[in-house]
Amino acid sequence: MGALARSQSAAGHDVCVITATPGAGTVRSGRDSDGAVTVFRVAAHVPGDLPVHPRAGRRTGQLLRSWQPDVVHVHTGVVSPFAWSALRATAQAKVPRVVTVHSIWGPLAQPGHRLLVSALPWRDDHTVVTAVSSVAAEIVHRQLRVPVGVIPNGIDASLWPLREWQPDPDVLQLVSVLRLAPRKRAVPLIDAIVAATARLSPTKDVVTHIIGDGPARAIVQRRIDHHGMGESIRLTGRLDRRGIQREFAHSDLFVQASVRESFGIAALEARASGVPVIVRSQTGAGEFLTDGLDGILANDDLGITEAIVALASDNVRMAAVQAHAAVPPGCDWEQVHAAAHAAYDQAICGSGGTMK
């Protein structure tokens, strides 16, 4: 969201961000700036500095009447009280609005989202609903029964230059980047890698580096130790971009087992670096991957194991996938801007749709 605002500002648009997130610098609440765009922080003193505010709608409405934007882009996840208040405020201020859902709405969220249908202006002609991938868009469409478009996430491809792949015939290097939390399914990923390792032994060693940290780190480490894989599966902790680039530079494949990725920024960064990607087909990675060409979209965890083994056992196929992965995947800011501004025009013109 912040990257989109900054890139739009760099493209010459007048961009302002309204957020409930407190500032970390001298401005905790009020007018702030990140150096590229103006930021209005509607922050309250709540435990844990959660991004909520008891008068979010009123404060947002005041800012909209003062600033008078042409269109508002509301970014939301599964539970987003501030975003819902902002969406209601845009309707009351009669400002055209685009809503982008950045998450996969699971079954547990369905009752709440049904209530939102009647409480918020989803079917207003000046409301355009989008998601960051076709997978996420289909789920939102089913729950809200409104047309849902796609505005994908994007990256600055210049920050992820193509590496020069030099395979080791005796060693398969795997890499993953994820938060070590239960919903990211690091433990099933470990199990899939262990199964692939057993099938590839003794002809090929498998070395895996898992980048990231989180509350499930101890659980993940115990799973690695349970399998006796401490020498071949390493948890690196968090790495900065240069550290991740160094890992990508000598990795043969990027792997993840999450099924709750509405898009998959880490997978896109790997793909932009020229690393073929193996992920679950239930994610939004299909926006930038072609199954079997520059990566594999596995239907289940067994499919992840099968994909690793299939590529590691077939040098010709591995080389072909690596060659396709060396072609830039798109999803740069120019493409994101085009999708976003098409949605803005639709909201401004009042051509948002309704559906029976």
Stockholm file with secondary structure:
# STOCKHOLM 1.0

chainA/1-356         MGALARSQSAAGHDVCVITATPGAGTVRSGRDSDGAVTVFRVAAHVPGDLPVHPRAGRRTGQLLRSWQPDVVHVHTGVVSPFAWSALRATAQAKVPRVVTVHSIWGPLAQPGHRLLVSALPWRDDHTVVTAVSSVAAEIVHRQLRVPVGVIPNGIDASLWPLREWQPDPDVLQLVSVLRLAPRKRAVPLIDAIVAATARLSPTKDVVTHIIGDGPARAIVQRRIDHHGMGESIRLTGRLDRRGIQREFAHSDLFVQASVRESFGIAALEARASGVPVIVRSQTGAGEFLTDGLDGILANDDLGITEAIVALASDNVRMAAVQAHAAVPPGCDWEQVHAAAHAAYDQAICGSGGTMK
#=GR chainA/1-356 SS CHHHHHHHHHTTCCCEEEESSCCSSSCSSEEEECSSSEEEECCCCCGGGCSCCTTHHHHHHHHHHHHCCSCEEEEECSSCHHHHHHHHHHHHTTCCEEEEECSCCCGGGHHHHHHHHHHSCTTCTTEEEEESSHHHHHHHHHHHCSCEEECCCCCCGGGSCCCCCCCBTTEEEEEEECCCSGGGCHHHHHHHHHHHHHHHTTTCEEEEEEEBCCTTHHHHHHHHHHTTCTTTEEEEECCCHHHHHHHHHTCSEEECCCSCCSSCHHHHHHHHTTCCEEEETTSGGGGTCCBTTTEEEESSHHHHHHHHHHHHTCHHHHHHHHHHHTSCCCCCHHHHHHHHHHHHHHHHHTCCCCCC
#=GC SS_cons         CHHHHHHHHHTTCCCEEEESSCCSSSCSSEEEECSSSEEEECCCCCGGGCSCCTTHHHHHHHHHHHHCCSCEEEEECSSCHHHHHHHHHHHHTTCCEEEEECSCCCGGGHHHHHHHHHHSCTTCTTEEEEESSHHHHHHHHHHHCSCEEECCCCCCGGGSCCCCCCCBTTEEEEEEECCCSGGGCHHHHHHHHHHHHHHHTTTCEEEEEEEBCCTTHHHHHHHHHHTTCTTTEEEEECCCHHHHHHHHHTCSEEECCCSCCSSCHHHHHHHHTTCCEEEETTSGGGGTCCBTTTEEEESSHHHHHHHHHHHHTCHHHHHHHHHHHTSCCCCCHHHHHHHHHHHHHHHHHTCCCCCC
//
